[in-house]
Each structure stands twice: as C-alpha cells, then as structure tokens.
C-alpha cells in the first residue's frame, strides 16, 4: 500500500516535506520488508532525522541527525527506548522552547531528561485531542 494512503494523522497535519520523507521511505521499506510494522518504524526513523514531533504534528529540526539513542544506534537487534519524536539530542534551550510552546507546567525546574518526558506527554495529549480523543 503506498505511503500516501497510510499516512499517519500526525503527518497529515505536518509540512509537505515531512509527508514526502515518510511516504518515500515507507514505500521503499515495503519493497524491502513487506507491509507492516517494520516499514512504519523505518519510515519514522527516517523522518526523525529531519523532523521532531511538536504537539500533534511534525516540525523541521534545526539540524539533521538522530533524535535519540535508538536513532543513533538503530538496527532490529538493538532495541532502545525512543523519545517518541522528541529531539532528545537537542539542547536544553531548544527543549525549553518546545516545552513553552506546548505550555508544559513546571518546565523551568526540569532537567533535560524530564523535559523530554514532559514534551512526550504533551505531544501524546495533543495528538489524542486532534484525533478526537480525550
């Protein structure tokens, strides 16, 4: 199934370049691995090198490269937790800016790992709301 037809809702609310990146990688991964979870994971891994999840959509990162420990190491044999689209390798100042944009409470006293988790929660909450959930 072409990537454009299975585009996740968070990507439908994102810039065209993010949509193209995900769809092109997804389609290539389907040819290699077949349709399914592995193709989706591969497409998201590619997306996370240029984009980060902010709220219910994806925005361009200030730099290209891996967004978390899993993206840096990768591979099916090495499963590490992901940061759910948050650019965990970004500076604390950048994370504070994203947290401010998402109105994360208590952000001024948070450590960098705490900011990453708080942004993940805020992103998940906004995504649920955008999909019509609570």
Backbone torsions as a table, in degrees:
resi	resn	phi	psi	omega
1	UNK	NA	126.5	-179.1
2	UNK	-58.6	143.9	-177.6
3	UNK	-54.2	-35.6	-179.8
4	UNK	-62.3	-29.0	-178.2
5	UNK	-80.7	-22.5	-178.7
6	UNK	-114.5	21.2	-178.2
7	UNK	-59.6	122.3	178.5
8	UNK	-59.7	151.3	-175.9
9	UNK	-60.4	-33.5	179.2
10	UNK	-64.1	-30.3	178.6
11	UNK	-79.7	-28.8	176.9
12	UNK	-64.3	-24.2	178.9
13	UNK	-97.0	13.6	-174.6
14	UNK	-112.8	169.3	179.5
15	UNK	-58.9	153.9	-179.3
16	UNK	-56.3	-39.2	-179.1
17	UNK	-62.6	-38.4	177.3
18	UNK	-64.5	-41.7	179.1
19	UNK	-63.1	-44.3	179.6
20	UNK	-63.8	-43.3	-179.6
21	UNK	-58.8	-49.3	-178.4
22	UNK	-64.3	-47.5	-175.9
23	UNK	-64.6	-43.9	-179.0
24	UNK	-64.2	-44.0	179.0
25	UNK	-67.0	-41.9	178.5
26	UNK	-58.0	-48.2	-177.8
27	UNK	-62.0	-40.7	177.9
28	UNK	-65.9	-41.2	179.9
29	UNK	-66.9	-34.8	177.7
30	UNK	-63.8	-39.9	177.4
31	UNK	-62.8	-35.9	-177.2
32	UNK	-83.3	-48.7	-171.6
33	UNK	-107.4	-15.1	-173.1
34	UNK	92.5	163.9	-179.9
35	UNK	-66.8	143.0	175.5
36	UNK	142.1	-165.8	-173.5
37	UNK	-57.6	-41.0	-177.4
38	UNK	-62.9	-39.6	177.7
39	UNK	-64.3	-40.0	178.8
40	UNK	-67.1	-43.7	178.4
41	UNK	-61.0	-41.4	179.6
42	UNK	-63.0	-43.1	179.8
43	UNK	-64.3	-41.6	178.6
44	UNK	-67.9	-36.4	177.8
45	UNK	-61.1	-42.6	178.1
46	UNK	-64.7	-44.6	-179.6
47	UNK	-58.6	-41.6	-175.0
48	UNK	-68.5	-12.2	176.8
49	UNK	-76.1	-21.4	-179.3
50	UNK	-121.8	-16.1	-175.0
51	UNK	-131.2	156.6	174.1
52	UNK	-129.6	151.1	-179.5
53	UNK	-83.3	127.4	177.1
54	UNK	-130.2	108.3	-177.2
55	UNK	69.0	-123.7	-175.2
56	UNK	-103.5	19.3	-178.6
57	UNK	-151.4	177.8	-179.4
58	UNK	-110.9	138.6	178.6
59	UNK	-125.2	151.6	178.3
60	UNK	-61.7	141.4	175.1
61	UNK	-82.7	161.9	177.4
62	UNK	-73.1	-16.4	-178.9
63	UNK	-146.5	158.5	176.8
64	UNK	-93.1	151.2	176.4
65	UNK	139.3	176.7	-177.6
66	UNK	-61.1	147.5	-176.7
67	UNK	-101.1	-13.7	-179.8
68	UNK	-159.5	-179.5	-177.3
69	UNK	-59.2	-41.4	-179.2
70	UNK	-64.3	-43.7	-179.0
71	UNK	-66.2	-32.2	179.7
72	UNK	-70.9	-38.9	-177.4
73	UNK	-94.2	-51.9	175.2
74	UNK	61.3	-170.4	179.1
75	UNK	88.7	144.0	-176.8
76	UNK	-66.7	-25.3	-178.0
77	UNK	-80.8	-16.9	-177.3
78	UNK	-112.8	89.9	-178.7
79	UNK	-97.8	112.6	174.5
80	UNK	-117.8	156.5	179.3
81	UNK	-65.1	144.0	176.2
82	UNK	-95.5	168.4	177.7
83	UNK	-96.6	15.5	174.3
84	UNK	62.8	31.2	179.4
85	UNK	96.1	-10.9	176.4
86	UNK	-75.5	137.4	178.7
87	UNK	-80.2	82.9	-176.8
88	UNK	-66.6	-16.5	177.6
89	UNK	-89.1	-0.6	178.5
90	UNK	-72.0	166.4	178.1
91	UNK	-70.1	160.3	177.5
92	UNK	-63.3	-35.9	177.7
93	UNK	-60.2	-42.9	178.8
94	UNK	-64.1	-44.8	178.9
95	UNK	-61.2	-36.9	177.1
96	UNK	-63.9	-39.1	178.8
97	UNK	-63.6	-45.0	178.5
98	UNK	-64.0	-43.3	179.6
99	UNK	-62.1	-38.1	177.6
100	UNK	-65.1	-43.8	178.8
101	UNK	-60.4	-34.7	-179.3
102	UNK	-90.6	1.1	179.6
103	UNK	57.3	47.5	177.1
104	UNK	-74.8	122.8	-179.4
105	UNK	-75.4	140.4	177.1
106	UNK	78.1	11.4	-174.6
107	UNK	-62.2	-29.5	-175.1
108	UNK	-66.6	-21.7	-179.6
109	UNK	-105.0	3.9	-175.9
110	UNK	-83.8	148.3	171.2
111	UNK	-79.4	170.8	179.6
112	UNK	-59.6	-47.9	177.3
113	UNK	-61.4	-35.6	177.5
114	UNK	-66.5	-38.1	177.3
115	UNK	-62.9	-43.1	179.5
116	UNK	-58.6	-47.5	-179.9
117	UNK	-64.7	-40.4	-179.7
118	UNK	-66.6	-38.1	178.0
119	UNK	-67.5	-40.7	176.4
120	UNK	-56.6	-47.4	-179.5
121	UNK	-62.0	-43.8	180.0
122	UNK	-64.4	-41.3	177.3
123	UNK	-60.6	-47.4	-179.6
124	UNK	-60.8	-42.1	179.9
125	UNK	-62.4	-46.7	-179.0
126	UNK	-67.0	-35.4	177.7
127	UNK	-65.1	-44.1	176.8
128	UNK	-59.0	-44.1	-179.9
129	UNK	-64.1	-40.9	-179.9
130	UNK	-66.0	-28.6	178.6
131	UNK	-86.3	0.5	177.5
132	UNK	94.8	6.3	178.3
133	UNK	-90.8	-174.0	179.7
134	UNK	-101.0	NA	NA
